[in-house]
Amino acid sequence: MNGQEFLDILTSRKSIRRYKPDPVPDEMIDMILEAARWAPTGENYQPWRFIVIRDQETRNKIGDLSKQGSGSRMTSWYCLNELQQRFEGIEDPEKRAGVLEFMYSGRVSEFCKQAPVIFAVIGDLQIGSVDVPYDLCAAMENMILQAHAMGLGSCWVYGPVASTRDAIRFKKILGIPTGFGDFKVLSYLAVGWPKEQRKHPRPKLPLEEMVYWEKFGNKERP
Amino acid sequence: MDKTKYCNEVLARVEELMYQELSGMAYWKCEFVGVDFIRSHKIQGSTVPEIVESCAAVMKAEGIVSDVAYKTGGDGVMLKMTVQGCMHHGKEAHVKAEGVRPYICPIANMVLDQIHEKLKYTTSYLTKIAIDEERNRCLLYMALYETPDMIGHVTDWLKDDEDRKWLESQGSQILAAADRKKKE
């Protein structure tokens, strides 16, 4: 594979939130986990641990928690007229109302109930040195790219662990120790066969708006 | 020694590093900051107003705040508190002066914690912390969800709110990028 081919994998990826009910084969699950295992990690500590969840009841609980987390925030943002401003770019009033309802109801984050498999990505705070959150993010990215390279869709979901109270609930669902110094829950990754064709590519800022040369703010390439 | 000043300086430094690590997400992570104090007191009540009043009485008696006014609305989802003379006001002013929206309010956290502990609400969310330096007060808007079906129950919290105009001039959690663009 050359550089352009790898870049093609990166640029064709998108977050998928609707999945076919078909299961993800064990071999593919193993490859996703293998990809995670090879992520960069500070001092090779490998603090990551993964919980593979296919049980429908557990996914329902996590889906409900995700819905609750997102919905509780967005309902109140709507009530203070902030969520409406966030989506005022949608011109069609009916469409905008539909999007807003989808957001504040929390349904936007409920989709893991339909994903055949989800991976909880957690970090052992007793093993990692100083880089646990960053190591976990690197592992997550590897998993996303591996899934995409195999034709699977995935979505990195933070909703159910965004607040500390919800993170504890999430840990309890999965039996993860809840002590101060035990485990960090990064989030989970929902994976399945894509059922949607989302508009792609999503708009991305041009490099000129994000790259500086030699010093902050210097946009001129020397 | 000014213990309040010392305490706020320490907290502000911790908030700085939290913000550097988590950016705006820090806002969602700090709901337990301050709750140990209120848990060590005997808060009583079987309704939201009773819990708020019980917490406020303790906080006033201990010198954490000088006054707390509150109102409920939004069919029971909204709790608004107006806090006067909070000992953490200096910390909030410092954070705000750095261009960061205040994101840790021990006062709100204490009240929400006791609503969870005593009334067993499904969930809650501290939606808005607005610091009014001129009047030495803070406005806090919180969402309370007694049952899961109240999530998604939307009303206009600001319809008859006397602070609406001032509040709309304050920063928003979710409009940061848009706010920046407007300034440019």
Interface residues (C-beta under 8 A of the other chain):
Chain A: D64 K67 Q68 G69 G71 S72 R73 T75 S76 W77 Y78 C79 L80 N81 E82 L83 Q85 R86 E101 Y104 S105 G106 P133 A162 S163 T164 R165 D166
Chain B: E21 M25 W28 K29 C30 E31 F32 G74 V77 M78 H116 T122 T123 S124 Y125 T127 K128 Y141 M142 A143 Y145 P148 I151 G152 H153 V154 T155 D156 W157 L158 L167 S172 Q173 I174 L175 A178
